[in-house]
């Protein structure tokens, strides 16, 4: 690409493009992939593992002292890391395995702060099937390939299209209840709600103005680390429903500045309602209390 990338982003782009070549070959022969089950609705393929190995090799070669947090192999490197790669080698694995061309490689870069926390300083999301590379660096802006990104300017819920992740078998009951409450509140008020099955691309599409907002609960750091920076550098907001950093619990609300406060409030209300319902389910009924008192 003609735009001059920083050294970090150059490393990230080169690694993603190398991993993508093999992923595309595997995608074209998806019916021949060996697939093993990790858990309910959560699959890992040989393609996934090979992509992670390629990314680790390329990123380590370029920055040998950096730590890793990766989907398949977890955390590695020094516990006192100064820099850490957060990597999802294949976001949208289920789409990939079903021959759907909506999947991506996601690489985020975190920098340790003096207070012991960390900040995301660079993010890259590459969708090989569409040849779209979304990337951002803190303070520099967000781009797709060579085009600058800006979030949408819509202000009204009735005009907005939101993305989300529909809970599946492995999602906690509390998050399923919260999702149902949020969805029930939003559906009558918006132009549409989409579920395309790749969290990193959902965030990238918010940054590109294709979605007006996105929310999901309980997702992993490698799903959102790169994407939250891309949204923010495109002029949007990406926070937790309550609190600021979605990396802490994996609950994220991302949207343009006009719709973010509204979406964030609705998602937070959904979570609060779910906690209340969960409390009701575990509390004894009045007749049960009476029986306990008599016994």
SVG drawing of the C-alpha trace seen along z (x, -y; Angstrom):
<svg xmlns="http://www.w3.org/2000/svg" viewBox="-46 -13 60 47">
<polyline fill="none" stroke="black" stroke-width="0.4" points="0.0,0.0 1.2,-3.5 0.6,-4.8 3.8,-4.6 3.1,-2.3 5.0,-2.6 7.6,0.1 5.1,1.9 2.3,1.9 4.6,3.0 5.5,6.1 1.8,6.7 0.8,6.4 3.5,8.6 2.7,11.3 -1.0,11.2 -0.5,11.4 1.8,14.4 -0.7,16.2 -3.5,15.3 -1.9,17.0 -2.3,20.4 -5.7,19.6 -7.0,18.8 -5.7,22.1 -7.4,23.9 -10.6,21.9 -10.8,23.0 -10.6,26.6 -12.6,26.3 -14.3,29.6 -10.9,31.4 -9.9,29.7 -9.4,31.8 -11.7,30.4 -11.8,31.2 -14.3,30.0 -13.1,27.7 -16.5,27.2 -20.1,26.4 -20.2,24.4 -16.5,23.7 -14.3,25.4 -10.6,25.4 -9.3,26.4 -5.8,27.3 -6.0,24.0 -6.4,22.1 -3.4,23.7 -1.2,23.3 -2.1,19.6 -1.3,19.0 2.1,20.7 2.9,18.5 1.9,15.4 3.9,16.3 7.0,17.1 6.8,13.8 6.1,11.5 8.8,13.2 11.3,12.9 10.6,9.1 10.2,8.4 11.9,11.2 11.3,9.7 7.5,9.2 5.0,11.4 1.9,13.0 -1.7,13.6 -3.1,15.9 -6.4,17.7 -5.1,21.2 -1.9,21.2 -2.8,18.6 -0.3,16.3 3.5,16.7 6.6,14.6 7.6,12.6 5.0,11.8 6.6,8.4 6.3,7.7 6.7,4.2 5.0,5.0 2.5,7.7 0.9,9.1 -2.8,10.0 -3.7,12.3 -6.7,14.1 -5.4,16.1 -8.9,16.8 -11.8,14.8 -14.9,16.3 -13.8,19.9 -17.4,21.2 -17.9,19.0 -14.6,20.3 -15.5,24.0 -18.9,23.5 -17.4,21.8 -18.6,18.3 -16.1,15.6 -16.5,13.5 -13.5,14.1 -10.4,12.3 -6.9,12.2 -6.8,9.8 -3.5,8.5 -3.4,5.9 -0.4,4.5 -0.4,3.5 2.1,1.3 2.7,1.6 2.0,-1.6 3.9,-2.8 0.9,-2.2 0.9,1.5 -2.0,1.3 -1.7,1.4 -3.0,-0.5 -3.6,0.6 -1.3,-1.3 -1.8,0.5 -4.4,2.7 -4.8,4.6 -7.7,6.6 -7.2,8.4 -10.1,10.0 -8.3,12.0 -11.4,13.1 -12.3,9.4 -8.6,8.2 -9.5,5.5 -6.9,4.6 -8.3,2.3 -5.5,0.8 -5.0,-2.0 -2.3,-3.4 -3.0,-5.5 -3.1,-9.2 -2.6,-8.5 -6.1,-7.5 -7.8,-4.5 -7.7,-3.2 -8.9,-0.4 -6.2,0.3 -5.3,-3.2 -8.6,-5.0 -9.2,-6.9 -12.0,-5.6 -14.7,-7.6 -17.6,-6.2 -21.2,-7.0 -22.9,-10.2 -26.4,-8.9 -28.1,-10.2 -31.5,-8.5 -32.1,-4.9 -34.7,-4.5 -32.1,-4.9 -29.4,-2.8 -28.1,0.7 -26.4,2.4 -24.3,5.6 -24.1,8.1 -23.2,11.7 -26.1,14.0 -25.3,16.2 -24.7,19.9 -24.4,22.9 -21.1,21.9 -22.4,18.4 -23.3,17.9 -27.0,17.9 -26.6,14.3 -25.3,13.1 -28.0,14.9 -30.6,13.1 -28.9,9.8 -28.8,10.2 -32.5,11.1 -33.4,8.0 -31.2,5.7 -32.5,7.2 -36.1,6.9 -35.6,3.2 -33.7,2.4 -35.6,4.3 -38.7,2.1 -36.6,-1.1 -33.9,-0.4 -33.6,0.1 -31.9,3.5 -29.7,5.8 -27.1,8.0 -25.1,11.1 -22.3,12.0 -20.2,14.1 -16.8,12.3 -16.4,9.8 -13.2,8.2 -14.9,7.5 -18.0,6.2 -15.7,3.6 -13.9,2.8 -17.3,2.3 -18.3,-0.2 -15.1,-2.1 -16.0,-2.1 -19.5,-3.4 -21.1,-0.2 -22.6,0.4 -23.7,-2.4 -22.9,-0.4 -22.1,3.0 -22.4,4.8 -21.5,8.1 -20.9,9.6 -18.2,12.0 -15.9,12.1 -12.2,12.7 -9.3,10.1 -8.1,11.4 -11.5,10.7 -11.6,7.1 -8.2,5.6 -7.4,4.5 -10.9,3.5 -11.5,1.1 -8.5,-1.0 -9.7,-1.0 -13.1,-2.3 -11.6,-4.9 -9.2,-6.2 -12.1,-6.4 -13.9,-8.8 -16.1,-6.4 -16.4,-5.1 -15.6,-1.6 -16.2,-1.0 -17.7,1.5 -21.4,1.0 -20.4,0.0 -16.8,-1.3 -14.4,-2.2 -12.1,0.7 -13.9,3.5 -10.8,5.7 -11.4,6.2 -14.6,8.4 -15.0,8.8 -18.2,6.7 -18.1,4.1 -20.3,1.4 -19.0,-0.4 -20.7,-3.1 -20.5,-6.6 -20.5,-9.5 -24.2,-10.2 -25.5,-6.7 -23.0,-5.3 -24.6,-6.7 -28.0,-5.4 -26.7,-1.9 -24.5,-1.7 -27.4,-2.6 -29.7,0.1 -27.0,2.8 -26.2,1.8 -30.0,2.0 -30.1,5.4 -27.3,6.6 -28.9,5.1 -32.2,6.8 -30.4,10.1 -28.8,9.9 -32.2,9.2 -33.7,12.2 -30.8,14.4 -31.3,13.3 -35.0,14.1 -34.2,17.6 -31.9,18.4 -34.0,16.7 -36.6,18.9 -40.2,18.2 -42.4,16.9 -43.9,20.3 -40.5,21.9 -39.4,19.4 -42.4,20.3 -41.6,24.0 -38.0,23.3 -39.3,21.4 -41.6,24.2 -38.9,26.9"/>
</svg>
